[in-house]
Structure formats: structure tokens, C-alpha cells
Amino acid sequence: MKHKIKPVPDKNDQVLSAINQIPIFDSLKGDECRILIQHMGYFKAAADDLLFEEGEDGDHVCFVVSGGLEVLKNVGEEKHVLLATLKKGRSFGEMAMIDKLKRSATVRAQVETNVLVMSRQQFDDILTKYPAMGIKILKGLAMMLSQNLRKTATRLADYMLPLG
């Protein structure tokens, strides 16, 4: 169950189609989508492949194109708790783009899954060369992080309610 995701060659048509299905990129128009294609990779993972493990260095964000992923948190030796299931249009690893800290969870493919990948270097390149476009993407990442924080706060409150 090690990292086995494989790049998909001749990806441009697949990336363009996928970009149009991911909410974070809704504000991008025509030329911006074509620019984004040059700054992303398209990868395939088989069922049970790890995309990354908790504690690893994080330098990229991924977007689910198809399939499904599990987000797992280590809670002891060889024990994990399922935090979330990610389907088409969802992202993961966005915190690594912002804070440059270690991965906070493990992500594993449930079934064959296709993902778009953008490295921190690719994102920094967009910010430098196309700042208006980079700001749109950054706003999308911030919105996604905010939504995830709200969901987590709600789950925590639901969990703590019986304790009070």
C-alpha cells in the first residue's frame, strides 16, 4: 500500500474537462483554464493506493476527478479513524499549500481514482506570472478551508454535546 499513483500521459483534454467540474476553479475563464492545464498533473491511483501519509512533507494539493478517497487519521499503532470520504470535485492537501507543515492525515484510494495535482512550485509560478488568476485560486482554497473548518466545528460540537 505504498504511493503508486501514476501520471496519465497526453492529459490536456482530461485536465480541461476536470477543471470545469471542480468548484474551486469556477471563477476561471477561457485562457485561465488553458494556463492552469500547464500547471497541473493528471494521475491515476488503483484501489488501496496511498496518495500520501500522515507526517509526510506536503508540497501539493489534489483534486478528485473521479473515484473516491478515504482520509484517515492515525490514532495509535496500526490504527486509523476515518475522517472523511472524498468524491468528485473535492480537494485534499490544500493546507500544505498554505502552511508548509507535515501532512495531517493519510489519504488512500477506495476505488480506482483520478486526481489533478498542483505542486506548491506550480502554484507559486501562477501567482508570480498570473497574479489575478492566482488570487482567484487562492480565494477558492480559502473558501474550501473555511467550509472544512465549519464542518469540523459542527462535528466537534455534536460530539461534545452528550458530554455536557
N, C-alpha and C positions, 0 to 999 in steps of 0.2 A: 504493500500500500504506500509506496513512495511516490514522489512527484513524477508523473508520467504524462502530463499534458503535452500534446503535440501541436506544432504550428500547422495551420492549413494553408497550403500554397495558393497563389492566384486568388487572394482574398478580397479584392476591392469590391466586387459586386455583393458579396456576402456581408462585408462590413457596412456598406451603404444601406443595405436592406435592414440590418440590425440596428444601426444608428437611429433609423426612423421609428423604431419600436421601443426605444429606451427614453423614458420621460425626462431624464436629466439633459438630454440633447434637444428637447422640443423647441428651444429658442434659437437653435442654429438654422441658418438658411443656406440654400444653394451652395455657393462657393465655400462656406464654412464647413459644410459636411464633406466636401471633397478634400479640404485641407486636413480635416480630422482623420480621414481614412489613412493618410500618410503618417499619422502619429499613433496608430493603434495596430495591435496584432490580433489575429483571429486564431483561437486554439480549441482543440477538442480534447475532452477527458472521458475516459471509459468509467463505467460504474466502479465505485470504491477507490478511484484515484484521488490522491490528496492534491489540492491546489496549493495549499500552504498549511504550515503547522504553527500552533501557538508557540510564541517565543522566538520565532524566526525574525530576521530583519525584514522589514516591509518596505518595498520600493515601487509598488504598483497597485493600481485599482483595477478591478474586474467587473464586467457587466454580463449578466446571464442572457444569452441569446436564445437558448433552448435547453431543455432538460431540467434538472433540479439538483440542488446542493444542500448539504447539511452544515450548519455552523455549530461547532462543538466546543465546549469549554472543559478544560482539564479540571477535575475535582479530586484527583488522587492518582496513585499509580495505576496506570492502565484503565482509568475510569473517566468517562466523559458525560456531560449533560448536554442534551440537545437544546440550543438556544433559539434556533430559527431554521426554517426551511426556506430556501430562496428559489424562486421561479423566474421565468422570463421577465426581463425588464428591470430586475433588481440588481443592486451593486453590492460589492463587498471589498474590503480593503481600503476604503476611502480615508479612514483615519491615518493610514500610513502616508498618504499624500500630503497630509497636513502636519502631523506631529513628528514624523520620522522615528517613532518608537517601534518596539517589537510588536509582532502580531499578537492581538489579544485573544484570538481563538483559532481553532483549526477548521478548515473548510474541506469537505470531502464530497465528491460527486455521488449522488444516489443512483443515477442512471447515466447513460451517455449524455454528455453536456457540452455545449459550445459556449465559449465566452470570448468577449472582446477584452483586451488587456491594454492598459496605458501605463507606462512607467512614469516615475517622477520626472526623469530626464525628458521624456516626450512631452509631459505636461509643462515643464519649465520652458521648453522650446516654444510651445504655443504661447505661453504668457509673454515671452520675450518678443517673438515675431508678430504675433496677432493678439495684442493685449485686450481688445474689445471682446474677441471670441473667448479668450482665456477667462475673462471676468464672467461671461455667461456660464461657462463650465463650472467655475468656482462657486457661483451662486447656486447652481444645481447641486453641487456637492454639499454646500452648506444647508440647503433645504433638506436633502436626504439625511444628513447627520441630525438635523433638528427633529425630523419625523421619527428617526430611530430613538432619539433621546426621549421624546414624548411617549413612545410605546413602552420603552423600558421603565420610565417613571410610573406609568399606569400599571404595568405588571408588578412592579415593586409594591405599589400601594395596595393592589389586590392581594398580594401575598402577605403583607403585614397586617391587613385588616383583621384577620382572625386572631392575631397575636395581641391585639389591643383589648 
